């Protein structure tokens, strides 16, 4: 089996952007971070053992085990809240180790784990006392606060999981999510300090306020991101592209943004036509161009208003992010790009960069759309294929027909015809709707593609 070779720094020298991290180094750093977090969790979980509360001293057998386990679960949930905030803080070093969409997926999954630990915490703590309800009087206010925190955590996780079904606007959900997180952070420090006499001093006391300080600092970093005003750009043009997409061109107000082909940016518009909330979009232009180009499908409440943005207005760009680039696979001698709909945008950036640099590797682009009217930049893709001596472009239409495109979805037969069985030194890049990517990745695995040779990028963060 061919393994990814060590990546060199030639990208930085030739294109002006920082070299992307090789897969082997990504895995190494990821393992190191997981080990550090694991060690921190183990150390934190030992605090209830090393600093027992007075209630534990009089418990024996299973009663002691349940009570101690409940306290350990609670401490672990608290520490994982800090990890949650780190995953959402959009730190550059984390983005270079793992794509932001995977970090957010981990963030969502970890939220469910935290809720499960938080639910188990009171059940195990109250089990030795045979308590099923909290007495509603002032003496038990720390326990009541803990119950409120548990309800808040469960509500935040539930709304996040069901956000699509509830059709909550993204901006409204984000505000509620952040305010709820702030309430949990503040409530946690008060609850732990007053509910347990083992945290009054020493290491346990320092732990409570260190975790509170870290969580508070991370929350402030996330909440004040809009105030930091990343690189300002000016809207140069807004044009319709295809049936329901818009081509947005931005020019920098200062120096040109350096990025790798296939990376994405967070855009915040200073326009009255759209809200000021931040949204991620793939950069469709190649590195080194005078400005930034974005091809955006007008399908949501926010994106449907983008055609109303006017030239001359300001857009703040926070970039670059992502690892979805053929430059992360310098070992590949054959490149397979598979796109669904507007998932073509990172491939556009990569193909434009390859054409500008005279790339000579064998390359094939399979692009699936519903109808011919959804295809954008078809003439430019033809010109790119003419510049690249070993580039093949194949269009498929799932609900339409055209003489230059095949009919039907991308299925096993089409992939087998155009891609064929996996050969060493072949890398596949897949971008599109989640259902389409799952199907394509499954088909590629049937064709023998190993996991390290398949790269994916999701739309939704």
C-alpha angles and dihedrals in degrees: 000000000000115000127205111271123231111280119235129209098249092115092064094049096047103036106027098240130108114270114257117242117262117243093247091054091046090056092046094052091043091054091048093051092047090051092050092049090046092052090049091050092049091049092048092046089055092060095082087051095048095039105035120185120238090256092064094052091070097046125094138181117354092352090061092045093052094047093047092045091052092053092047090051090051093050091047092052090051093051092047088056087066090050088050091056092047090054091052096043093083096227114185095226091056092048090055090053099045133007114263093240090059091048089053091048088052088048091056094046093046089053090062090049090052092051090050091051091045091052092048091049099073093034091058094039094052096040096084090049093048089231117156099170135031114244107244101230135108094261090068099046094121089056091047089051089052090053090051090050090051092051091048093050092048092048093050092049093045095050091048092052093046097038094113093047091048090047092223115177110251094235094051092047092049093052092048092046093053095045090048091051090051091051091050093050093050094043093048095060092050094044096050094044095052104031096057126046090200092076098059097101147356125027094344092054091048090049094055095051095039091055090044091050094048093047092047093049092049092048091051090048090054096041095049095047092104090055093058090068105209123215112328119226132181124231106246098179143348116203135165114250117195122330102316109006134093128215110218120192121193131187121202119247089210129008123353116265114248114220141153120248109270098025124124140221138214111237127201115186124216090203131118089220095070137028122266094243117124123249133182121236132172117249106239097187124089122250113270097035117131093248144002127276125201127186106199129182112228097223108119139058090267103036093047088067096051094093086067092062109109131219113261095037120122126252122187112218124202106190168216110013135154141052098233099122136115086234088075087066105052087152092067118101093180124046125200117192117191118182136176118204114310088000083095091084099088089044090052090055092048095046092047090051092047092050092049091050097044095244112197102187119117107265133180127185119200110189122184122197135164097238140357090258090065094060113102131192092011093151091049091051089053089052091048091051089053091053094048108066095204101038124118124186121199123185124200127188119202097192105019145045135236133162091238096050139062119238126240136032126307101272137162094277094053092045091048091050098046102028104024127189117332117274126194114271093028120130125190124204117196126187130166143080114346095247091050093049093049090052095046094046090050090051092048090053088053088054089056101261109153120224095253090058096056120079122185137188124195125211099220123067 
